[in-house]
Amino acid sequence: MATTVESDVDLEGLSDVEVTMDFTSFTNPKDFSKTLQDFFNNARDREPTGDHTALVTRYPNNLFTVDDDEPSLLPRRRKALYFRDSQILLLKMPGGPHEIAAAKFSDYFGRKLDKMGCSEEIVPTRGKTMLIDGNEKEPDASWGFFGAGNKPSYATCVLECSMSESNRALSRDARLWLEHENSRVAQVVTLQIYRRRPEIILKVWTRA
């Protein structure tokens, strides 16, 4: 699907986008929410195991909230990348293999921390939304040093998964975490799950 976006926004991996929506074309926000949810439901019925991605243009800043307890027009089970300056929103609905791989890796990582005696110092920060130079990103999982007292825990290691034949989107995500000065992430683990063959590629990305 041909998609036009601002030249200053790096959106590699757009080959995975299955639908593009202009938020301002909907007169009622609830109609947008229903259309988006219907797309993901139909896509999952058509291909239950795959990841499905939608691109939304002109999505208002005030409607993208980092607080999961706040009402949202977006599906709960999603991974989002939001560019505030250009109001471009990429939404991925992970398929079964994606979710299983992320959960298995997180469980394995937690057990390794236990064996190393680090489980109280390095804790999960989950997949909560994080702000990076005006962009907002939701990883599949994340870990960081425990914040004592009133200090919040922040992610220093994140997990990104994708079920795709191309690693361009994962490469973009890794660079987003590692190349911005205000990001505290030092390591990104990517899991690329192939559709056409029984193979998962694990890579570890670090700051230069």
N, C-alpha and C positions, 0 to 999 in steps of 0.2 A: 504494500500500500504506500503510495507516495505521500510524504509528509513534509510540510514546510515549517521550519522553526528558525528562531533567530540565529544568526551566524556566530554569536558569542557564546552559545550554549553547546557544550560537548555532549551529544546524545548518541554516541556510538552504540551499536547493538540494536538499532531501530528495525532491523530485519525481523525481530521477534514481535513487533507491534502488530496486532490483529485488527484493531479498530482505533480510529481517531475521533474525538468528540470536542466540539467547541462549547464550553460551558455557557457562554452568552447566548447560544442559540436556543436555550431552554428558558421559557418564560417563568416556569415554576421549578425551583430547586429540587422538589420532590420528584418531578418528572425525570430530571437528570439522574437522581439516585436510583430510581426504578429502572431506567434504561441501562445504566451501568451494571446493576445487579442482574438484570435479565441477560445481558451479554455474557457475564461470567458463568451464569447458570447454564446457558445454552452451550457455551464453549466446553464446560466440564462434561455435559451430557455427550457432546460430540467426541471429546478426547479426555477421558477421566484421568489419565496418568500424566498429562502434559501440563507445563506451566502456561498461563495465558496472560497476555499483557495488553493493556489499554493506555493510550496517550490522550491526555486531556489538556487542551489549550485554554488560556485565559481563565484559569481557576483562581478565584480571589484569595489573597493572603489570609484574610480573616476567617476563611472557611477551612483552612488546613491547620488543625490544632495538634500540638504535641502531647496533649493530655488525653489519654485513652478513656478517661471517665467523662469527657465532654461529649455531647451529642455530635454526630458526624454524618455527612451525606455519603461517606465512603464505606465500603464493606469492611467488616472487622477483620476477616481473614485475608489480609493483603500485605504486600511489601511495597512501600512507597518511596519514590525519589522526587522531591519537589524543589524546583528552581524558583525562588521567590521573585527575583528581579524580572524574569520573563513570564512568570505565572504558568509554567509548564509542569505538568504532573504526570509521572510515569507510575502506573499501578500494575503490579504483578500479583496474580492469584496463583499461589504455588500448588502444584499437583501432588498426588500421593507420594511418589518416589522422592520428590524434593523435600517434603515435610519429614518423611522417614529418615532420609540421609541426615538432615539437620539435627533431628532428635537423637539419632544414634551417635553422631559425632559429639554432640553436647554431653551425652551421658558418658561416653568414653573419656572426654576431656575432664569431666568432673571426677571420675574415678582415678585418673592419673594425678590430679591435684591432691586427692586424698592420700594416695600412696607417697607423694612427695612431702606431705605434711604442710601443704600450702592452702588448704581449703578455707581457712579463716582469713588469710591475707588476700587471696585472689578469689573474687566472688562473681557470680553471674550478674550482669547488668541487663540480662534478657535481651529482647529485640526491640527495646524502646526507641522511639524517634530521637535522633540526635541532630543538633544544628552544626553545620560546617560551612563557614563563610557565606552565610545567607541561604545555603541550600539545606534541605532537611532530608535525612536518610534513615530508613529502617532496615537494620541488618537482620539476618536470620537468627543470630545469637551473638552475645558479646560478653566479655569478661574484663574485670579491672580490679584495681586495688581497693580494698575495703576502706570506706570513708569513716574514720572514727569521729565520735561526737556528732556535730551538726554538719560535718563535711560529707557531701554526697559522693557515692561511688561513681567513677567515670570509666569508660571503656578504654582499654589499651590494646585489646585484641578482639577482632570481630570475625564472624563467619558469614560468608556469602555463598549461596548455592544457586545453581541454575540447571534446568533440564533443557539442553540445547546442543546443537551440533557446532555452534560457534562459541568461542570464549571471549568475544569482543565486549559483551555486556559486563562480564565478570572483571575483565581488565579495566574497564571504565570505573567500576565500583571500587576496585582496589586502589586505583590512582586517586579517586575522590577522597578516600579515607586517609591516604598517606601523604598527599602532596600539598595539603592545606596547612598553613602554619598554626591555626587555632585548633586543629584536631590533635588529640592526645593519643590517637591510635598509632601503635608502633608495628603491629603485625596484623595482616589480613590472611585468613585461611579461605581459599575458594575450593568448592566442590563442583566440578562440571560433570553432570550426569548425561550420558549419551542415550538418545532414543533408539537408535538403530543397532546398537551392539551393547552387550552387557559389560559396560566399562564406566568407571568413575575416576576422573583425574583430580588429584588433590595437589594444590600448590600453596606455598607459603610466600607471601609478599612482605617485604620489610622496607623501612625507610632507607633511602640511599645514604 
